[in-house]
Amino acid sequence: MQGLNINADRLWQSLMAIGDIGHVDVPGSKVGGCHRLALSEKDLRGRQLFIDWCQAEGCSLRIDAIGNLFLRRPGRNNDLAPIVTGSHLDTQPTGGKFDGIYGCLAGLEAIRALNERGIETERPIEVVVWTNEEGARFKPAMLGSGVFAGVFTLEEALAKEDADGVSVAQALQQAGYDTDSRTQTAIHRYFELHIEQGPVLEANNIDLGIVSGVLGMRWYRVNVSGQSCHAGPSPMEMRNDALVGSAKMISELTEMAAAGGPSTRCTIGELEIPSASCNVSPGEVIFSLDLREASQEALQALEDKARALIEALAAARNLSVSIEQFWELPASPFDSGAIEQIRTAASESMPTEQSMTLVSGAGHDAVYISRVAPTAMIFVPSENGLSHNEKEYTPPEQLAKGANLLLHTLLQAANS
């Protein structure tokens, strides 16, 4: 629809108002960081402000048993399954003001724009706030969308505890949410708008990304065992050093991934030396291994290569090694019809804007929702590729472009 746009200034002001709840001053950051863990007092304040804004636009509120918030703008035919958009309001301990929050507030801004123009839609439109997407307080991540999609049972999710022993059930009860409500409605299509959290769009000088899916991910714990020895009396050639062997493994694993395809990822984020001492050659090292690929077949092939490499290096250095997988998120291609709806909205409402198709390397609530509803995502750039970082930033004009594309996508989908 010609001339239909979100209010860019209001979207920015809304982002900053939510960001003030948990704001952290950060030297060198353009807007500061944010600390708002899931179902904490700050998160509940942010959720209530969001609810107030949505209800002021005539939206009804439903809270499900895991604390997901659904704010519904009615359609002409409310018996039809809704078009749903949204993301999350919780942050990392050292988070920014855009990750997740942007998707929720852009959904609200789309509703505001439709209301201001008096535009009705055939289907209802809902904006959702998923609970505990980050997994920073309660593990695992994406808990709320996982329960909605049946990945986790409600009972196991409610039993999860934070570092202080507070369970999700207790946090929901303290929030005053109705944890007995198990009402769940179907979703016609789900669209999630998000900052990219990576450098690809910025590097290509493109403001809009159409996301075709999310990389498959597997996490492993690698335990390397040798023999500890005294740093002085033990000649270098006679040592059985687990740390030196691990360092060789880590170096060659990252080189292997760098030589792979554009979707190949390998990350070692944790390294532990039990009973470490300055003058002892380590006899045991434990490190994490995060592998990611675009398809399950490619991910399995990457795992096979990583295992073979680790085992060969261990054997060459007379080390023993165990490799335990402890988490997996399968590769998640998004729905072709939902992707095409975004492309159509972009070509019709923003014909001069360039976009590119890309795969997300990070997990999102959209991954789990794609298992129960046709799903696709829209990305806007992240300055310097930063996210999960207090210096996270996306300029207002790029945020507005993404929100306008979401608005026209929702309008077309809600009238289809």
Summary of the structure (lengths in Angstrom):
residues: 416
radius of gyration: 23.4
end to end distance: 14.5
largest distance: 82.8
contacts: 1482
relative contact order: 0.19
helix: 36%
strand: 23%
